[in-house]
Amino acid sequence: MAVGASGDQVLRLVVVRGLLPVVVGIGVGLVGAAALSGLLEAYLWGVTGTDAKTLGIAAVGILSVAALACWLPAREAAGVDPVATLAS
């Protein structure tokens, strides 16, 4: 913000950069779950190893928590007065 970014731009930058590894991790995890589903099915009751609903709910849950964890500090950073920060 001290070099011209608006609060919205700072918020967007922090959230996008924070969520990028999460999205990649969810993708790798879904591929890994599909690849190892045969090994896991012996330990699952009532669902298959590739149950799309269960995997989707887990992915959405992880993404929701990560989005909140990125958005809260980004909101605080966007509200900081750059003049006061540079003066201290």
Distance bins in CASP14 RR format, pairs under 12 A and 6 or more apart:
PFRMAT RR
TARGET T0000
AUTHOR 0000-0000-0000
RMODE 2
METHOD distances of the structure
MODEL  1
1 7 1 0 0 1 0 0 0 0 0 0 0
1 8 0 0 0 0 0 1 0 0 0 0 0
1 9 0 0 0 0 1 0 0 0 0 0 0
1 10 1 0 1 0 0 0 0 0 0 0 0
1 11 0 0 0 0 0 1 0 0 0 0 0
1 13 0 0 0 0 0 1 0 0 0 0 0
1 14 0 0 0 0 0 1 0 0 0 0 0
1 77 0 0 0 0 1 0 0 0 0 0 0
1 78 1 0 0 1 0 0 0 0 0 0 0
1 79 0 0 0 0 1 0 0 0 0 0 0
1 80 1 0 0 1 0 0 0 0 0 0 0
1 81 0 0 0 0 1 0 0 0 0 0 0
1 82 1 0 1 0 0 0 0 0 0 0 0
1 83 0 0 0 0 1 0 0 0 0 0 0
1 84 0 0 0 0 0 1 0 0 0 0 0
1 85 0 0 0 0 1 0 0 0 0 0 0
1 86 0 0 0 0 1 0 0 0 0 0 0
2 10 0 0 0 0 0 1 0 0 0 0 0
2 77 0 0 0 0 0 1 0 0 0 0 0
2 80 0 0 0 0 1 0 0 0 0 0 0
2 81 0 0 0 0 1 0 0 0 0 0 0
2 82 1 0 1 0 0 0 0 0 0 0 0
2 83 0 0 0 0 1 0 0 0 0 0 0
2 84 0 0 0 0 0 1 0 0 0 0 0
2 85 1 0 0 1 0 0 0 0 0 0 0
2 86 1 0 1 0 0 0 0 0 0 0 0
2 87 0 0 0 0 0 1 0 0 0 0 0
3 9 0 0 0 0 0 1 0 0 0 0 0
3 10 0 0 0 0 0 1 0 0 0 0 0
3 82 0 0 0 0 1 0 0 0 0 0 0
3 86 0 0 0 0 0 1 0 0 0 0 0
4 10 0 0 0 0 1 0 0 0 0 0 0
4 82 0 0 0 0 1 0 0 0 0 0 0
5 11 0 0 0 0 1 0 0 0 0 0 0
5 12 0 0 0 0 1 0 0 0 0 0 0
5 13 1 0 0 1 0 0 0 0 0 0 0
5 14 0 0 0 0 0 1 0 0 0 0 0
5 77 0 0 0 0 0 1 0 0 0 0 0
5 78 0 0 0 0 1 0 0 0 0 0 0
5 79 0 0 0 0 0 1 0 0 0 0 0
5 80 0 0 0 0 0 1 0 0 0 0 0
5 82 0 0 0 0 1 0 0 0 0 0 0
6 12 0 0 0 0 1 0 0 0 0 0 0
6 13 0 0 0 0 0 1 0 0 0 0 0
6 78 0 0 0 0 1 0 0 0 0 0 0
6 79 0 0 0 0 0 1 0 0 0 0 0
6 82 0 0 0 0 0 1 0 0 0 0 0
7 13 0 0 0 0 1 0 0 0 0 0 0
7 14 0 0 0 0 0 1 0 0 0 0 0
7 15 0 0 0 0 0 1 0 0 0 0 0
7 74 0 0 0 0 1 0 0 0 0 0 0
7 75 0 0 0 0 1 0 0 0 0 0 0
7 76 0 0 0 0 0 1 0 0 0 0 0
7 77 0 0 0 0 1 0 0 0 0 0 0
7 78 1 1 0 0 0 0 0 0 0 0 0
7 79 1 0 0 1 0 0 0 0 0 0 0
7 80 0 0 0 0 1 0 0 0 0 0 0
7 81 0 0 0 0 0 1 0 0 0 0 0
7 82 0 0 0 0 1 0 0 0 0 0 0
8 14 0 0 0 0 0 1 0 0 0 0 0
8 15 0 0 0 0 0 1 0 0 0 0 0
8 74 0 0 0 0 0 1 0 0 0 0 0
8 75 0 0 0 0 0 1 0 0 0 0 0
8 77 0 0 0 0 0 1 0 0 0 0 0
8 78 1 0 0 1 0 0 0 0 0 0 0
8 79 0 0 0 0 0 1 0 0 0 0 0
9 15 0 0 0 0 0 1 0 0 0 0 0
9 16 0 0 0 0 0 1 0 0 0 0 0
9 74 0 0 0 0 0 1 0 0 0 0 0
9 77 0 0 0 0 0 1 0 0 0 0 0
9 78 0 0 0 0 1 0 0 0 0 0 0
10 16 0 0 0 0 0 1 0 0 0 0 0
10 17 0 0 0 0 0 1 0 0 0 0 0
10 71 0 0 0 0 0 1 0 0 0 0 0
10 73 0 0 0 0 0 1 0 0 0 0 0
10 74 1 0 0 1 0 0 0 0 0 0 0
10 75 0 0 0 0 1 0 0 0 0 0 0
10 76 0 0 0 0 0 1 0 0 0 0 0
10 77 1 0 1 0 0 0 0 0 0 0 0
10 78 1 0 1 0 0 0 0 0 0 0 0
10 79 0 0 0 0 1 0 0 0 0 0 0
10 80 0 0 0 0 1 0 0 0 0 0 0
10 82 0 0 0 0 1 0 0 0 0 0 0
11 17 0 0 0 0 0 1 0 0 0 0 0
11 18 0 0 0 0 0 1 0 0 0 0 0
11 70 0 0 0 0 1 0 0 0 0 0 0
11 71 1 0 0 1 0 0 0 0 0 0 0
11 72 0 0 0 0 0 1 0 0 0 0 0
11 73 0 0 0 0 0 1 0 0 0 0 0
11 74 1 0 1 0 0 0 0 0 0 0 0
11 75 1 0 0 1 0 0 0 0 0 0 0
11 76 0 0 0 0 1 0 0 0 0 0 0
11 77 1 0 0 1 0 0 0 0 0 0 0
11 78 1 0 1 0 0 0 0 0 0 0 0
11 79 0 0 0 0 1 0 0 0 0 0 0
11 80 0 0 0 0 0 1 0 0 0 0 0
12 18 0 0 0 0 0 1 0 0 0 0 0
12 19 0 0 0 0 0 1 0 0 0 0 0
12 70 0 0 0 0 0 1 0 0 0 0 0
12 71 0 0 0 0 0 1 0 0 0 0 0
12 74 0 0 0 0 1 0 0 0 0 0 0
12 75 0 0 0 0 0 1 0 0 0 0 0
12 77 0 0 0 0 0 1 0 0 0 0 0
12 78 0 0 0 0 1 0 0 0 0 0 0
13 19 0 0 0 0 0 1 0 0 0 0 0
13 20 0 0 0 0 0 1 0 0 0 0 0
13 70 0 0 0 0 0 1 0 0 0 0 0
13 74 1 0 0 1 0 0 0 0 0 0 0
13 77 0 0 0 0 1 0 0 0 0 0 0
13 78 0 0 0 0 1 0 0 0 0 0 0
14 20 0 0 0 0 0 1 0 0 0 0 0
14 67 0 0 0 0 0 1 0 0 0 0 0
14 69 0 0 0 0 0 1 0 0 0 0 0
14 70 1 0 0 1 0 0 0 0 0 0 0
14 71 0 0 0 0 1 0 0 0 0 0 0
14 72 0 0 0 0 0 1 0 0 0 0 0
14 73 1 0 0 1 0 0 0 0 0 0 0
14 74 1 1 0 0 0 0 0 0 0 0 0
14 75 0 0 0 0 1 0 0 0 0 0 0
14 76 0 0 0 0 1 0 0 0 0 0 0
14 77 1 0 0 1 0 0 0 0 0 0 0
14 78 0 0 0 0 1 0 0 0 0 0 0
14 79 0 0 0 0 0 1 0 0 0 0 0
14 80 0 0 0 0 0 1 0 0 0 0 0
15 22 0 0 0 0 0 1 0 0 0 0 0
15 23 0 0 0 0 0 1 0 0 0 0 0
15 63 0 0 0 0 0 1 0 0 0 0 0
15 66 0 0 0 0 1 0 0 0 0 0 0
15 67 1 0 0 1 0 0 0 0 0 0 0
15 68 0 0 0 0 0 1 0 0 0 0 0
15 69 0 0 0 0 1 0 0 0 0 0 0
15 70 1 0 1 0 0 0 0 0 0 0 0
15 71 1 0 1 0 0 0 0 0 0 0 0
15 72 0 0 0 0 0 1 0 0 0 0 0
15 73 0 0 0 0 1 0 0 0 0 0 0
15 74 1 0 1 0 0 0 0 0 0 0 0
15 75 0 0 0 0 1 0 0 0 0 0 0
15 77 0 0 0 0 0 1 0 0 0 0 0
15 78 0 0 0 0 0 1 0 0 0 0 0
16 22 0 0 0 0 0 1 0 0 0 0 0
16 23 0 0 0 0 1 0 0 0 0 0 0
16 66 0 0 0 0 0 1 0 0 0 0 0
16 67 0 0 0 0 0 1 0 0 0 0 0
16 70 0 0 0 0 1 0 0 0 0 0 0
16 71 0 0 0 0 0 1 0 0 0 0 0
16 74 0 0 0 0 1 0 0 0 0 0 0
17 23 0 0 0 0 0 1 0 0 0 0 0
17 66 0 0 0 0 0 1 0 0 0 0 0
17 70 0 0 0 0 1 0 0 0 0 0 0
17 73 0 0 0 0 0 1 0 0 0 0 0
17 74 0 0 0 0 1 0 0 0 0 0 0
17 77 0 0 0 0 0 1 0 0 0 0 0
18 24 0 0 0 0 0 1 0 0 0 0 0
18 25 0 0 0 0 0 1 0 0 0 0 0
18 63 0 0 0 0 0 1 0 0 0 0 0
18 66 1 0 0 1 0 0 0 0 0 0 0
18 67 0 0 0 0 1 0 0 0 0 0 0
18 68 0 0 0 0 0 1 0 0 0 0 0
18 69 0 0 0 0 1 0 0 0 0 0 0
18 70 1 0 1 0 0 0 0 0 0 0 0
18 71 0 0 0 0 1 0 0 0 0 0 0
18 72 0 0 0 0 0 1 0 0 0 0 0
18 73 0 0 0 0 1 0 0 0 0 0 0
18 74 0 0 0 0 1 0 0 0 0 0 0
19 25 0 0 0 0 0 1 0 0 0 0 0
19 26 0 0 0 0 1 0 0 0 0 0 0
19 62 0 0 0 0 0 1 0 0 0 0 0
19 63 1 0 0 1 0 0 0 0 0 0 0
19 64 0 0 0 0 0 1 0 0 0 0 0
19 65 0 0 0 0 0 1 0 0 0 0 0
19 66 1 0 0 1 0 0 0 0 0 0 0
19 67 1 0 0 1 0 0 0 0 0 0 0
19 68 0 0 0 0 0 1 0 0 0 0 0
19 69 0 0 0 0 1 0 0 0 0 0 0
19 70 1 0 1 0 0 0 0 0 0 0 0
19 71 0 0 0 0 1 0 0 0 0 0 0
19 74 0 0 0 0 0 1 0 0 0 0 0
20 26 0 0 0 0 0 1 0 0 0 0 0
20 27 0 0 0 0 0 1 0 0 0 0 0
20 63 0 0 0 0 0 1 0 0 0 0 0
20 66 0 0 0 0 0 1 0 0 0 0 0
20 67 0 0 0 0 0 1 0 0 0 0 0
20 70 0 0 0 0 1 0 0 0 0 0 0
21 27 0 0 0 0 0 1 0 0 0 0 0
21 28 0 0 0 0 0 1 0 0 0 0 0
21 62 0 0 0 0 0 1 0 0 0 0 0
21 63 0 0 0 0 0 1 0 0 0 0 0
21 66 0 0 0 0 1 0 0 0 0 0 0
21 69 0 0 0 0 0 1 0 0 0 0 0
21 70 0 0 0 0 0 1 0 0 0 0 0
22 28 0 0 0 0 0 1 0 0 0 0 0
22 29 0 0 0 0 0 1 0 0 0 0 0
22 59 0 0 0 0 1 0 0 0 0 0 0
22 60 0 0 0 0 0 1 0 0 0 0 0
22 61 0 0 0 0 0 1 0 0 0 0 0
22 62 1 0 0 1 0 0 0 0 0 0 0
22 63 1 0 0 1 0 0 0 0 0 0 0
22 64 0 0 0 0 0 1 0 0 0 0 0
22 65 0 0 0 0 1 0 0 0 0 0 0
22 66 1 0 1 0 0 0 0 0 0 0 0
22 67 0 0 0 0 1 0 0 0 0 0 0
22 68 0 0 0 0 0 1 0 0 0 0 0
22 69 0 0 0 0 1 0 0 0 0 0 0
22 70 0 0 0 0 1 0 0 0 0 0 0
23 29 0 0 0 0 0 1 0 0 0 0 0
23 30 0 0 0 0 0 1 0 0 0 0 0
23 59 0 0 0 0 1 0 0 0 0 0 0
23 60 0 0 0 0 0 1 0 0 0 0 0
23 62 0 0 0 0 1 0 0 0 0 0 0
23 63 1 0 0 1 0 0 0 0 0 0 0
23 66 0 0 0 0 1 0 0 0 0 0 0
23 67 0 0 0 0 0 1 0 0 0 0 0
23 70 0 0 0 0 0 1 0 0 0 0 0
24 30 0 0 0 0 0 1 0 0 0 0 0
24 31 0 0 0 0 0 1 0 0 0 0 0
24 63 0 0 0 0 0 1 0 0 0 0 0
24 66 0 0 0 0 0 1 0 0 0 0 0
25 31 0 0 0 0 1 0 0 0 0 0 0
25 32 0 0 0 0 0 1 0 0 0 0 0
25 33 0 0 0 0 0 1 0 0 0 0 0
25 59 0 0 0 0 1 0 0 0 0 0 0
25 62 0 0 0 0 1 0 0 0 0 0 0
25 63 0 0 0 0 0 1 0 0 0 0 0
25 66 0 0 0 0 1 0 0 0 0 0 0
26 32 0 0 0 0 0 1 0 0 0 0 0
26 33 0 0 0 0 0 1 0 0 0 0 0
26 55 0 0 0 0 1 0 0 0 0 0 0
26 56 0 0 0 0 1 0 0 0 0 0 0
26 58 0 0 0 0 1 0 0 0 0 0 0
26 59 1 0 1 0 0 0 0 0 0 0 0
26 60 0 0 0 0 1 0 0 0 0 0 0
26 61 0 0 0 0 1 0 0 0 0 0 0
26 62 1 0 0 1 0 0 0 0 0 0 0
26 63 1 0 0 1 0 0 0 0 0 0 0
26 64 0 0 0 0 0 1 0 0 0 0 0
26 65 0 0 0 0 0 1 0 0 0 0 0
26 66 0 0 0 0 1 0 0 0 0 0 0
26 67 0 0 0 0 0 1 0 0 0 0 0
27 33 0 0 0 0 1 0 0 0 0 0 0
27 34 0 0 0 0 0 1 0 0 0 0 0
27 35 0 0 0 0 0 1 0 0 0 0 0
27 55 0 0 0 0 0 1 0 0 0 0 0
27 56 0 0 0 0 0 1 0 0 0 0 0
27 58 0 0 0 0 0 1 0 0 0 0 0
27 59 1 0 0 1 0 0 0 0 0 0 0
27 62 0 0 0 0 0 1 0 0 0 0 0
27 63 0 0 0 0 0 1 0 0 0 0 0
28 34 0 0 0 0 0 1 0 0 0 0 0
28 35 0 0 0 0 0 1 0 0 0 0 0
28 59 0 0 0 0 0 1 0 0 0 0 0
29 35 0 0 0 0 1 0 0 0 0 0 0
29 36 0 0 0 0 1 0 0 0 0 0 0
29 37 0 0 0 0 0 1 0 0 0 0 0
29 55 0 0 0 0 1 0 0 0 0 0 0
29 56 0 0 0 0 0 1 0 0 0 0 0
29 58 0 0 0 0 1 0 0 0 0 0 0
29 59 0 0 0 0 1 0 0 0 0 0 0
29 62 0 0 0 0 1 0 0 0 0 0 0
30 36 0 0 0 0 0 1 0 0 0 0 0
30 37 0 0 0 0 0 1 0 0 0 0 0
30 49 0 0 0 0 0 1 0 0 0 0 0
30 50 0 0 0 0 1 0 0 0 0 0 0
30 51 0 0 0 0 0 1 0 0 0 0 0
30 52 0 0 0 0 1 0 0 0 0 0 0
30 54 0 0 0 0 0 1 0 0 0 0 0
30 55 1 0 0 1 0 0 0 0 0 0 0
30 56 0 0 0 0 1 0 0 0 0 0 0
30 58 0 0 0 0 1 0 0 0 0 0 0
30 59 1 0 0 1 0 0 0 0 0 0 0
30 60 0 0 0 0 0 1 0 0 0 0 0
30 62 0 0 0 0 0 1 0 0 0 0 0
30 63 0 0 0 0 0 1 0 0 0 0 0
31 37 0 0 0 0 0 1 0 0 0 0 0
31 50 0 0 0 0 0 1 0 0 0 0 0
31 55 0 0 0 0 0 1 0 0 0 0 0
31 59 0 0 0 0 0 1 0 0 0 0 0
32 38 0 0 0 0 0 1 0 0 0 0 0
32 39 0 0 0 0 0 1 0 0 0 0 0
32 40 0 0 0 0 0 1 0 0 0 0 0
32 49 0 0 0 0 0 1 0 0 0 0 0
32 50 0 0 0 0 0 1 0 0 0 0 0
32 55 0 0 0 0 0 1 0 0 0 0 0
33 39 0 0 0 0 0 1 0 0 0 0 0
33 40 1 0 0 1 0 0 0 0 0 0 0
33 41 0 0 0 0 0 1 0 0 0 0 0
33 44 0 0 0 0 0 1 0 0 0 0 0
33 47 0 0 0 0 0 1 0 0 0 0 0
33 48 0 0 0 0 0 1 0 0 0 0 0
33 49 1 0 0 1 0 0 0 0 0 0 0
33 50 1 0 0 1 0 0 0 0 0 0 0
33 51 0 0 0 0 1 0 0 0 0 0 0
33 52 0 0 0 0 0 1 0 0 0 0 0
33 54 0 0 0 0 1 0 0 0 0 0 0
33 55 1 0 0 1 0 0 0 0 0 0 0
33 56 0 0 0 0 0 1 0 0 0 0 0
33 58 0 0 0 0 1 0 0 0 0 0 0
33 59 0 0 0 0 1 0 0 0 0 0 0
34 40 0 0 0 0 0 1 0 0 0 0 0
34 41 0 0 0 0 0 1 0 0 0 0 0
34 48 0 0 0 0 0 1 0 0 0 0 0
34 49 0 0 0 0 1 0 0 0 0 0 0
34 50 1 0 1 0 0 0 0 0 0 0 0
34 51 0 0 0 0 0 1 0 0 0 0 0
34 52 0 0 0 0 0 1 0 0 0 0 0
34 55 0 0 0 0 1 0 0 0 0 0 0
35 49 0 0 0 0 0 1 0 0 0 0 0
35 50 0 0 0 0 1 0 0 0 0 0 0
36 42 0 0 0 0 0 1 0 0 0 0 0
36 43 0 0 0 0 0 1 0 0 0 0 0
36 44 0 0 0 0 0 1 0 0 0 0 0
36 49 0 0 0 0 1 0 0 0 0 0 0
36 50 0 0 0 0 0 1 0 0 0 0 0
37 43 0 0 0 0 0 1 0 0 0 0 0
37 44 0 0 0 0 1 0 0 0 0 0 0
37 47 0 0 0 0 0 1 0 0 0 0 0
37 48 1 0 0 1 0 0 0 0 0 0 0
37 49 1 1 0 0 0 0 0 0 0 0 0
37 50 1 0 1 0 0 0 0 0 0 0 0
37 51 0 0 0 0 1 0 0 0 0 0 0
37 52 0 0 0 0 0 1 0 0 0 0 0
37 54 0 0 0 0 0 1 0 0 0 0 0
37 55 0 0 0 0 1 0 0 0 0 0 0
38 44 0 0 0 0 1 0 0 0 0 0 0
38 48 0 0 0 0 1 0 0 0 0 0 0
38 49 1 0 0 1 0 0 0 0 0 0 0
38 50 0 0 0 0 1 0 0 0 0 0 0
39 49 0 0 0 0 1 0 0 0 0 0 0
40 47 0 0 0 0 1 0 0 0 0 0 0
40 48 0 0 0 0 1 0 0 0 0 0 0
40 49 1 0 1 0 0 0 0 0 0 0 0
40 50 0 0 0 0 1 0 0 0 0 0 0
40 51 0 0 0 0 0 1 0 0 0 0 0
40 54 0 0 0 0 0 1 0 0 0 0 0
40 55 0 0 0 0 0 1 0 0 0 0 0
41 47 0 0 0 0 1 0 0 0 0 0 0
41 48 1 0 0 1 0 0 0 0 0 0 0
41 49 1 0 1 0 0 0 0 0 0 0 0
41 50 0 0 0 0 1 0 0 0 0 0 0
41 51 0 0 0 0 0 1 0 0 0 0 0
42 48 0 0 0 0 0 1 0 0 0 0 0
42 49 0 0 0 0 0 1 0 0 0 0 0
43 49 0 0 0 0 1 0 0 0 0 0 0
44 50 0 0 0 0 0 1 0 0 0 0 0
44 51 0 0 0 0 1 0 0 0 0 0 0
44 54 0 0 0 0 1 0 0 0 0 0 0
44 55 0 0 0 0 0 1 0 0 0 0 0
45 51 0 0 0 0 0 1 0 0 0 0 0
46 53 0 0 0 0 0 1 0 0 0 0 0
46 54 0 0 0 0 1 0 0 0 0 0 0
47 53 0 0 0 0 1 0 0 0 0 0 0
47 54 1 0 1 0 0 0 0 0 0 0 0
47 55 0 0 0 0 1 0 0 0 0 0 0
47 56 0 0 0 0 0 1 0 0 0 0 0
47 57 0 0 0 0 0 1 0 0 0 0 0
47 58 0 0 0 0 0 1 0 0 0 0 0
48 54 0 0 0 0 1 0 0 0 0 0 0
48 55 0 0 0 0 0 1 0 0 0 0 0
49 55 0 0 0 0 1 0 0 0 0 0 0
49 58 0 0 0 0 0 1 0 0 0 0 0
50 56 0 0 0 0 0 1 0 0 0 0 0
51 57 0 0 0 0 1 0 0 0 0 0 0
51 58 0 0 0 0 0 1 0 0 0 0 0
52 58 0 0 0 0 0 1 0 0 0 0 0
52 59 0 0 0 0 0 1 0 0 0 0 0
52 60 0 0 0 0 0 1 0 0 0 0 0
53 59 0 0 0 0 0 1 0 0 0 0 0
53 60 0 0 0 0 0 1 0 0 0 0 0
54 60 0 0 0 0 0 1 0 0 0 0 0
54 61 0 0 0 0 0 1 0 0 0 0 0
55 61 0 0 0 0 0 1 0 0 0 0 0
55 62 0 0 0 0 0 1 0 0 0 0 0
56 62 0 0 0 0 1 0 0 0 0 0 0
56 63 0 0 0 0 1 0 0 0 0 0 0
56 64 0 0 0 0 0 1 0 0 0 0 0
57 63 0 0 0 0 0 1 0 0 0 0 0
57 64 0 0 0 0 0 1 0 0 0 0 0
58 64 0 0 0 0 0 1 0 0 0 0 0
58 65 0 0 0 0 0 1 0 0 0 0 0
59 65 0 0 0 0 0 1 0 0 0 0 0
59 66 0 0 0 0 0 1 0 0 0 0 0
60 66 0 0 0 0 0 1 0 0 0 0 0
60 67 0 0 0 0 0 1 0 0 0 0 0
61 67 0 0 0 0 1 0 0 0 0 0 0
61 68 0 0 0 0 0 1 0 0 0 0 0
61 69 0 0 0 0 0 1 0 0 0 0 0
62 68 0 0 0 0 0 1 0 0 0 0 0
62 69 0 0 0 0 0 1 0 0 0 0 0
63 69 0 0 0 0 0 1 0 0 0 0 0
63 70 0 0 0 0 0 1 0 0 0 0 0
63 71 0 0 0 0 0 1 0 0 0 0 0
64 70 0 0 0 0 0 1 0 0 0 0 0
64 71 0 0 0 0 0 1 0 0 0 0 0
65 71 0 0 0 0 0 1 0 0 0 0 0
65 72 0 0 0 0 0 1 0 0 0 0 0
66 72 0 0 0 0 0 1 0 0 0 0 0
67 73 0 0 0 0 0 1 0 0 0 0 0
67 74 0 0 0 0 0 1 0 0 0 0 0
67 75 0 0 0 0 0 1 0 0 0 0 0
68 74 0 0 0 0 0 1 0 0 0 0 0
68 75 0 0 0 0 0 1 0 0 0 0 0
69 75 0 0 0 0 0 1 0 0 0 0 0
70 76 0 0 0 0 0 1 0 0 0 0 0
70 77 0 0 0 0 0 1 0 0 0 0 0
71 77 0 0 0 0 0 1 0 0 0 0 0
71 78 0 0 0 0 0 1 0 0 0 0 0
72 78 0 0 0 0 0 1 0 0 0 0 0
73 79 0 0 0 0 0 1 0 0 0 0 0
73 80 0 0 0 0 0 1 0 0 0 0 0
74 80 0 0 0 0 0 1 0 0 0 0 0
77 85 0 0 0 0 0 1 0 0 0 0 0
79 85 0 0 0 0 0 1 0 0 0 0 0
80 86 0 0 0 0 0 1 0 0 0 0 0
80 88 0 0 0 0 0 1 0 0 0 0 0
81 87 0 0 0 0 1 0 0 0 0 0 0
81 88 0 0 0 0 0 1 0 0 0 0 0
82 88 0 0 0 0 0 1 0 0 0 0 0
END
